Amino acid sequence: MSDTDVRMVFCRRFKKDLPGLSKIPFPGPKGQDVFDNISQQAWMDWLEHQTRIINEQQLNMMDMTSRKYLQEQMAKYFAGEAVDQAEGFVPPTTG
């Protein structure tokens, strides 16, 4: 696959074919699952949401409980289920 080829995936979050990630985002089976089933846009959206949760709840990423919580939130997010929101966050409006 050349640099100009776009790898397409059927995105679990958006339920349609979209450009996929260019590399596995983290090691292990969960990273491979994200690479195989999550679009680049859904991954970028998750990273923004994850950052808000970490900041709002002051999570310590050295703490296994915090990491497990984020993994659970990520699984729900990509499945299209309800996830915890940063309190007071208002998504930007376009237009």
N, C-alpha and C positions, 0 to 999 in steps of 0.2 A: 504494500500500500504506500503510495507516494505522499509527500507532504500536502499535495493539493486535494487528495481524496478525503472525503468526509465520511467518517464511519457513522452509519445510521443505526439506531436502536429503537425498539418499540418501548417508549417510556412508560413505566409503571404509573408514574404520577399523573402525566398528562394524557395517557391512553391513546397515543399516536406516535408515528415514526418521526423522530427528531434526531439531529446530530448528537452523537454520543461523546463521551469523554475521550481524550487522546491517550490517557494512560490510567491504570488502576489507581484510585485515590488513596488507598491504604492497603496494607498487606492482609492476606487471609481470605477466607471464603466470603465474608461480608463485603470486602473491598471488590472482589471479583463479581459479586452479585450486583453491586452498584455499577460497575463498569459495563456489565452485560445488559442491564435493565433500566438504567436511569440516564436521562438526557443531560447534556451539558447545562442547559437552562435550569432544569430541576435541581441539579447539583449546586449551581451558583445561588439559586433562590434559597436552598437549604443552608448554605454557608452563611448567608445574611441572617436568616432566622436563628440559626444556632448561636451566632455572635450576640444577638439581642438577648437570647435566653441566658447565656453565660454571664453577660454583663448584668442583666436585671436581677438574676438570682445569686450573683456573686459565686458562681460555681468554681470549685478548685479542681482543675483537670488532673491533678496528681492524686485526687481522691477517687477510689474505685467506684464508690456509690454515685458520684457525679458523672463519671464516664458511662456507667451502666444506664443512668437516667437519660443521658443524651443519646445513647444508642437506641433506647426504647422510643424516644421522641423521633429520631431519624426514621426508624422503621414505620412508625405511624404516619409521618409526613409523606414518605414516598408511597405509602399505600392509599393516600388520600383521606386518611382518618383525621379526626380532630386532634390538634396538638396544643400544648401549653403556649400561651402568648405572653410576650413581655407586657407587663401592666402599663397601661397608658400609651402604648405604641399605636400610632395612627399611620397606616400606610400612605405613602405619597400619592397624590392624585395627579393624573395626567390631563393636560388640556389646558 
